[in-house]
């Protein structure tokens, strides 16, 4: 009997709703440095590189923890792992408010980063409550918890201005504890775990859970996620600082405008899951990478002044990105990235239903590492080049690589799939009529001796006379 046969729609709705709420709060905590980090940078006189490291440190922990949190979820169930992850992250967030040096803040940020690991837990937990044909939509709704980054950008600046950044850390920690308690008392073990307990089946070893990670396909998914999720996290952390530095905005205005990127990059993930179920994840990925490359190219173009030698003297004109076009472009970028995040995770429960935790954890880990590496790279490129748009130049290169890699991987796959059909085609189109069924005997047994035939296919059949 399938464990899903006894699951009711009300159970699915309750589990999905609470898991999404918990992930929203976790993500708000995970990106807390996008706001309080700006104030800390001013107070401690940090360089852009140091700021990037501070903002990216929680992303490092949240990324690396996803692989084993995902495995533990497959082994012991998502309910208990989710609860413990939130409690531990809340403790570290509260202790951050007492840090007084840069080094102490980095240590606290490592523990705070566990909040980001909750993604791997939630993906594995939620997927076990839905059949394959509905998992894309369900996981898309869960992934919309990324909107927690926008919650931080909307609310944290006002708390920071009124009470200081330590109070922001304390309030966010308290919210995480309350959420963990509510989650525990409103959820239950997933159907797979209940079935294992009822049958007395032993917990599978961690090495068995890691078996699918040998597949190249898994790592290709991870690289795609490095851009659609890693770059999202990196920009969610970097944009307030970018808006303050480039457009001279105050922190409250910068936070609100940066949320115009985080909101579409989060809530439309549910729509991305629906589109992936309906049209296929491949189509959605092509649109994601194509539009993202276009947006990043426009955003990467620095303010430039040109002097043209005209007939009647020099002609001077300037190209720059105004605030309103910038906000419009990051909104579009956030929207298509949200679709791409859902499309990547549409594949995992379909191809690896028994290893969603480990595979989803690896893909999430690689993607999350992008959120750690990229803010540091943004800061370093600013310090080295002095060009504020260098962050978007880097993103343009990354998305172009992802698009080309995906495209050529698909071409190779299609070529292998069609090798047998290609082997039966004539060498010249004028001979196509000879390959009709009525000419089968006339062509003889050597028709497979086409020099373009698939070398891995079956050998031509020969008669004893030959």
N, C-alpha and C positions, 0 to 999 in steps of 0.2 A: 504493500500500500504506500502510495506517495504521501509524504508528510504534509504536503500542501493541500491534500484532499480534505483535511479537517480544519483548515484555516478559513476563517470568515473574513468578509470584506471589512467589517468593523475592526478586527484585529489588525489587518494590514494598514488601515488608515491611522490607527492609533500608534502603531510601531513606527510608521513612516513619519508621522507628524512629530512625535517626540524625538526621534533620531535627528530629524532636520533641525528642530529647535536647539537640541544639544550641540549640533555641529555649528550652528549659527553663533552661539555664545562662545564656543571654543575658538572659532575663527576670529571673533572680535578680540579675544585675548591674544591670539597668536600674532595679530598685526598691530598690537598696542604701540609698538615703537614708531609706527608711521606718524603718530601724533606726538607722544611724549618724547620721542627721540629728537624732534626738532628743538624742543626746549632744553633737553639735556645737552645737545650739541652747542647751543648758545651758552649755557651755564659753564660747561667744561672746556669750551673753545676747541672742539674737535674738528679735525679735517674732514673732508668729504669721504675719504677712504675709511676713517675711523667710524664715521656715522654709518656708512654702508655695512661695516662689520657688525656694529651693534644691532642695526635693524635686521641683519640677516642671520644672526646667531640663533634666535628661536626657530627660524626656518630650517637650519641645519639639524637641530634636535628633532623637530617635527618630521623631517624627511627621513632621517636614519632610523627613527623609531618605528616607522610605518611597516617595515618588513617584518619585524618580530611581533609587533602588535597585531598585524594581519594573521600571522601564523597562530598566535595565541587565540585569536578570535575563532579560527577554524577548529582549534583544539578544545577550547573551554567555553565558547559561546560569547557573543557580542555584549550581552547585558552586563556581565560582571567586569569585563575588560574595559568597556566604555565608562562605567562608573568609577573604577579605580584610576583611569587615565585623567578624568576630570578633577578628581580630588587631588592627585599629585600635582597637576598643573596649577591648581588654585593655591596650593601651599607655596609654590615657587613664586607665583605672581604677587602674593601678599608680602613675601620676604623681599621682593624687589623694592618695595617702598622704603625699606630701611638701608638700601645700598647708598653709599656716599662717594665711591670712587668708580672710575671707569671699569677697572678690573672686577670689582664686586658686581657691577651691573651685567657684565658679560657672563659671570657664573650664574646669576639669577636667570638670565635670559636663556641659558641652556635648559634649566628645569621648566621654565615657562613654555618652552617649545613643544613639550609633550602634548599641549592642546592641539597642535597641528597633526599629531599622529592619530587623532581620533578619526580622521577621514578613512583610513584603512579599516578601522574597526566598523564604522558605520556602513561602508560599502559592502563588506562581507555579511554583516548582520541583516541589513535591509534586503539584500538580494535573495536571502534564504526564505523570505516571506512571499515571493512573487514568482509566477511561471516565466519562462524565457521570453514569451511574446510581450510581456509587460515590464520587463526589467529595465529596458532603456528609459522608459518614462519615469519609473519609480526612482531609479538612481539619478536621473536628471533632476527630479524634485529634491532629493536628498542633497545633491551637490549644490543646489541653490543656496545652501547654508553659507556659501562663500560671501553672501551678502553681509555677513558679520563684519567684514572689512569696512563696508559702508557705514554700519552702525557705529563703529569706532570713530570714523571720520566725521559723522554727524554730531555725535554726543560728546566724545572725549575733549574736543577743543573747548567747549563751554565749561566742563568740569575743571579742565586744566587752568583756564583763565581765572575761574572763581576760587579754586582751592589749591592749585598746584598739582604737579604731576604725580607725587606720591599718593594722593587721594584717588587719582584715576586708577592706579594699580590696585589699591585696596577695594574700590568699588567693583572693579572687574573681577577680582578674586572672589568677592562675596557672591556676585551673580553666578559664577561658575559652580560654587558649592551648592547654592539653592537649586540650580538646574540639575546637578548630579543627583540630589535627593529626590526631586520630582521625577526624574527619569527612572530611578530605581523602583519607585512605587507605582509607576504607571505602565511598565513594560514587563515582558516575560521572556523566557528562553525561546530560541528559535526552534522551528519544527525539526530540523536535523539533529540538534542537540537533544531534544526530548526523545526522539527515536533511538539515538545512541544510548541514552540512559536506560530506556525501557528494555533494550536488547542486551544491555551489559557490554556493549562493544567498547574495546579499549581505545584510548586516545591515540591517534596516529602520530608517529614520530615526526620531529621537525624536518628531518632529511627527506621523508616522503613528501612533505608539503612543498619542499623546494624543488622537486623533480621537474615540474614544467618550466622552471627558469632556464633550462638548457636550450629551450627553443628560441631561435633567432627572432621569431615573430614577437615574442614577449618584449625583447629589448627594443625592437622597432617601435612598438607601442609606447615604450618608455621615452624614447627620443621625441616622439610627437608631443608627449605630455610635458616634456621639458620646456617646450615653447608655450603651449596653450595654457598650462597651469603655472609653470615656473616663472614665465614672463609676467603673467597676471599678478602673482604675489609680489614680484620685484617692483612692478609699476605701482601696485597698491601701496607699497612702502615708500617708494621714491617720489611719487607725484606731489604730495604736499610740500616736500622740500624743493622740488623743481619749480612749483608755482610761486613759492615764496622768493626763490632766488632769481627766476627769470622775469616774472611779472610783478614783483614787489608787492604781493598780496599779504594781508595779515593771516595768521594761522587759522582763524575761524573760517574766513572766506576760502582759503586754500583747501581746507578739509572738506568743505561743502562741494566745491568744484571737483575735487579728486573723487568724491563719492559718485559723481556722474560717470566715472569710469567703472568703479567697483560695483555699482548697482546693476547695470546691464550685464557686466561680466559675471554676475552671480545669478540673478533671478531668471534670466533667459536660458540658463542651463537646463531647466525643466523642459523648455520648449525644444532645446537641442536634443533631449532624449526622445521626445515625441517625433521629431523630424527623422532621427536616426532609425526609429522603429518603422516609420512610414516609407522613407526614401532610401534608406541604407546609409551606413556610417561613412562609406567611401565618398559618396557625393558631398556629404556635409564637410568632410575633411578638406576636399578640394576647395570648396567655397571659403572655408576658414583660412587656409593658408594663402589663397589668392588675394582675398580682400585685406588680410593682415599685412601682406607684403606691400600692397598699394598704400595703405595708411602709414606704415612705418617709413616708407620712402618719403612721403610728403612731410611727415613729422621730423625726419632726420635732416632736412635741408636747413642749414643755419641761416641766420639773418645775414644777408649779403648785399653789399653796395657795389654796383657796376658803373663803370665810366666808359661810355662809347664815344669814339672819336667821330663826331658828326661833321657835316659839311660846313656848318657855321660855328663850330666849336664843340667842346665836350658836352655830352648828354649824360646826365647822372640819374640813375634810378635805383631803388632799393627793393629787395624781396625779403619779406619777413612774415612770420606766422603770428597773426593777431590772437588775442585771447579767445574770442568766440570761435574762430575756425579751429583752434587747438582743442577746445572743449568738444566741439562737434566730432572731430576726428577720433578723439579718445573714446567717445561714446560708441562710435561705430566699431572701433577696435575691440572694445570690451564686449560688445554684442556678439561679434563673430567668434571671439575666443571662448565665450560661454558655450556656443554651439559645438565647438571643437572639443572642449572638455567632456561633454556628454557623449560625443561620438566615439572618443577613445575608449571610454569605459563601457560603452554598449557591447564591445567585443568580448570583454573578459568573462562574464558569467555564461556567455554562450559557448565559448571555446574551452573554458576551464571551470566548469560548474562545481567541481569538487575542490578547487584550489583558488577560490576567489580571494581569500585572505592573503595568501602568499603572492599570487600574481598581481593582484590589485595593490598589495603593499609595495612590491618592487616598482611597479609603474608609478605609484604615488611618490615613492622615495626619490626616484630619478627626477620626476617633475618638481618635487619640493626642493631638491638640491639646486634647481634653477633659481628658485626664490632666495636661496642663500648666496649662490655664486654671483648672480647678476647685480644685486645692489652694490656689492663690493666692486665689481667690474665697472659699474656706472660711476662710482666715486673715483676709482683709479683713473678712468678715462677723462673725467672732469679735471682732475689734478694734473694729468699729463698733457692733455690737449688744450684745455681752457675753452673748449667748445661745449656749450650746455646741451646741445642736441645729440651729442655723441652716444648717449644711451639708446636713442632710436636708431642710430646707424648700426649699432651692434644687433639690435633686434631685427633689423631688416636682413642682415647677413644670416642670422639664425633661422628665420622663417623661410628664407629662400633655400637654404640647405635642406630643411625639412620637406618643403614642397617637392624639390627635385628628387630627393631620396624616395619619397613615397611614390612619386610618378614612375620612376624607373623600376622600383620594386614591383609595382602593379604590372608594368609592361613585361617584365621577366616572368611573372606568374601567368599572365595571359598567353605568353609565347609557349610556355611549357604545356599549358592546358590544351592548346590548339595544335600541338606538334603532330598528333596522329592525323588530324584532318588535313594539315598541310602536306603530309606525306603522300596523300592520295591525289593531290592536284597534278595536272600535267605540267611539263616543263614550259610549254608555250600555250598561251590562251587559245590559239587556233585549234588545238587538239582537245579542247574541253569536251566536244561532242563524243569523243572516243571513250570517255569515262562514264558514259551512261550505262545502266545495268545491262542493256541488250548487247553491249560490246564487251561484257566481262570476259567471255571466253577468248575473244580475239586478242585482248590485251595480253593474255597469257600469264603464267605464274611469276614472271619477272617484273611485273608492274611496280613492285616495291623498290626496285633498284634505282630509284630517284636519288641523285646525289644530294638533294636537299632534304631527304627523309630524315626522320628522327633517329639518330644513331642508337638511342637507348630502346627503341621499339623492337618488336619481335622480328626475327630474321625472316627473309623471304622463304616461302615454301618451295621446295624443289622436288621434282619427280625422280624416281629411281634411275630413269634414263640419263638424267643429267649428272 
